[in-house]
Amino acid sequence: MNIEELRDFCLSLGDVTEKTPFGKFARRFDSVLAFYVRGHIFCMTDLNDFSTVTLKSTLEEIEELKIRFHSIAGARNPLKRDWIEVAVNADIPDREIRRMIKNSYAIIRAKHTKNRRINNV
């Protein structure tokens, strides 16, 4: 998988936008590309170093993935314990990475669809 394939896939999921939002915190984060659904991030990667993709997951799935694949790591931020870092072009097939991206998208979309319904009632 390359960066263009990742971008095309994420944008194909529907109601997705992309931004490079972290440069305002530090210039070294200018190259972090984030994909959003309902205004919330579900996938991130570095445009200058496309070696990993960061995704939302469940704690149960994270443990299972870590057993199955060597190229799965927890997120760098310990407060984001339900996020994973996935090495691309390693031991995980692209179809599995796409499945994980879809799962991340679904988790974020469902969570923020519920929040909108509660706030609109």
Buried (B, 14 or more C-beta within 10 A) or exposed (E): BEBEEBBEBBEEBEEBEEEEBBEEEEEEEBBBBBBBBBEBBBBBBBEEEBEBBBBBBEEEBBEEBBEEBEBBBBBEEEEEEBBBBBBBEEEBEBEBBBEBBBBBBBBBBEBBEEEEEEEEE
